[in-house]
Amino acid sequence: MDLILSITVCCVTMKIHMAILPIQTELKERNKILRAMSQEVKDIGDPRIQKLIGDMHETLENTENGVGLATPQVGKNLRMFVASPALELAQTVFINPVIVKISKETDSMEEGCLSVPGKYGKTRRATSLKVEAYNEHGKKFKLKAEGLIAQLVQHEMGHLDGELFIDKAKNIKTHS
């Protein structure tokens, strides 16, 4: 299903046809895209970046239980991820994110991943952090995150660094 989204960036309105993208997976052998270090986004206003943002939102909305989606998961090694609007965050697009503060306190949390379907495990993550990033309009923002949101940011940023949760998880189980 294609949706049409109108976006205004730097005083130019673009009509973007959004599409559901295939999700990269790593089940039996290493996926080179998922395991590569992602590059910074250079031009946030580029129509291809804006279309990718829309496509990622559409793809995430059409997953069964995803709360975040990073660009490597849709085949692009760019430093960007989106969060589900259901999380009710002030920002749902994180471009060139950097964790600027992270708590020493950690917790082991149940985790899964759209790129490793059916696998779940306990992953030790910091319980709180502060992240700086740019939104889809090129505006820099800061977000303080705790609990699930802190877990989401760390999980998605792992993707940007070529890591999957299964690299850190304990007690990995398979569910159908």
C-alpha positions in Angstrom: 0.0 0.0 0.0 1.4 3.4 -1.0 0.5 6.5 0.9 1.2 10.1 -0.2 2.8 12.5 2.3 3.3 16.2 1.7 6.4 17.5 3.6 7.7 21.1 3.7 11.5 21.3 4.1 13.2 24.7 3.8 10.2 26.3 2.2 9.7 23.7 -0.5 6.8 21.3 -0.4 7.3 17.8 -1.8 4.8 15.1 -2.3 6.3 11.8 -1.3 4.8 8.4 -2.1 5.5 6.1 0.9 6.1 2.4 0.6 6.5 -0.6 2.9 10.2 -1.6 2.7 11.5 -5.2 3.1 13.3 -5.7 6.4 16.8 -7.1 6.4 17.2 -10.2 8.5 20.0 -12.3 10.0 18.8 -15.8 10.6 21.4 -18.3 9.5 24.3 -16.3 8.1 25.7 -12.8 8.7 24.0 -10.0 6.9 26.6 -7.6 5.6 24.3 -4.6 5.7 23.2 -5.2 9.3 26.8 -5.7 10.3 28.2 -2.6 8.7 28.9 0.7 10.4 26.4 3.4 9.2 27.5 6.7 7.8 26.2 10.1 8.8 23.3 11.7 6.9 24.8 14.7 5.1 21.7 16.4 3.7 18.5 15.9 5.7 16.4 17.9 3.2 17.4 15.6 0.3 14.1 14.2 -1.1 15.6 10.7 -1.0 16.2 11.0 2.8 12.7 12.5 3.3 11.2 9.6 1.3 13.2 7.1 3.3 11.9 8.6 6.5 8.3 8.3 5.3 8.9 4.7 4.0 10.4 3.7 7.4 7.4 5.1 9.3 5.1 3.2 7.0 7.1 0.0 7.3 7.2 0.3 11.1 3.5 0.9 11.3 2.9 -2.3 9.3 5.0 -4.5 11.6 3.3 -6.7 14.2 5.2 -5.6 17.3 8.0 -3.2 16.3 8.6 0.0 18.3 11.7 1.2 16.4 13.3 0.8 13.0 16.9 1.7 12.0 18.0 2.3 8.4 20.3 -0.8 8.2 17.1 -2.8 8.8 15.7 -1.5 5.5 19.0 -1.9 3.6 20.6 1.6 4.0 23.7 2.2 6.1 22.8 5.7 7.3 22.8 6.9 10.9 19.0 7.3 11.3 16.2 5.5 13.1 12.5 6.1 13.6 10.4 5.4 16.7 6.7 4.4 16.8 4.3 7.2 17.2 2.5 5.0 19.7 5.3 5.7 22.2 4.1 9.3 22.2 7.6 10.9 22.1 8.1 14.5 21.1 10.3 13.3 18.3 10.0 10.1 16.2 12.9 10.6 13.8 16.5 10.5 15.1 19.1 11.5 12.5 22.8 11.3 13.3 22.0 10.4 17.0 24.6 10.6 19.7 24.3 9.4 23.3 25.7 12.3 25.3 25.0 10.9 28.8 24.3 7.4 29.9 23.6 6.0 33.4 25.9 3.5 35.1 22.8 1.8 36.4 21.7 -1.1 34.2 18.9 -3.6 34.0 18.4 -6.8 32.1 15.4 -6.4 29.9 13.5 -8.7 27.5 14.3 -7.8 23.9 13.5 -8.9 20.4 14.2 -7.5 16.9 12.5 -7.3 13.6 15.8 -8.3 11.9 16.0 -11.5 14.1 12.4 -12.6 13.9 11.2 -15.0 16.6 14.2 -14.7 18.8 14.1 -13.0 22.3 16.5 -12.7 25.1 17.5 -10.7 28.2 19.8 -7.8 27.3 21.6 -5.6 29.8 21.1 -1.9 29.0 21.5 1.4 30.8 18.3 2.4 32.5 18.5 6.1 31.4 20.3 8.3 28.9 20.3 11.5 27.1 20.5 11.5 23.3 21.1 14.4 20.8 19.9 14.0 17.2 18.3 15.9 14.3 14.6 15.6 13.4 13.3 15.2 9.8 13.3 19.1 9.5 17.0 19.3 10.4 16.4 20.7 13.8 18.7 19.5 16.6 17.0 18.2 19.7 17.8 16.5 23.0 15.8 13.7 24.6 16.1 12.3 28.1 15.0 8.7 28.1 14.4 6.1 30.7 13.2 2.5 30.8 11.7 1.3 27.5 12.7 4.4 25.6 16.3 4.2 26.8 16.3 0.6 25.7 14.9 1.5 22.3 17.5 4.2 21.7 20.4 1.8 22.7 18.9 -1.0 20.6 18.5 1.2 17.5 21.9 2.8 17.9 23.4 -0.7 18.0 22.0 -1.2 14.5 23.8 1.9 13.4 27.1 0.4 14.7 26.5 -3.0 13.0 25.4 -4.7 16.2 22.3 -6.9 16.9 20.8 -7.5 20.3 21.7 -11.2 20.0 25.4 -10.1 20.3 24.7 -9.1 23.9 21.6 -11.1 24.9 21.5 -13.9 27.4 19.0 -16.8 27.5 18.0 -16.4 23.9 14.8 -18.2 23.1 12.9 -18.8 19.9 9.2 -18.1 19.7 7.1 -18.6 16.6 
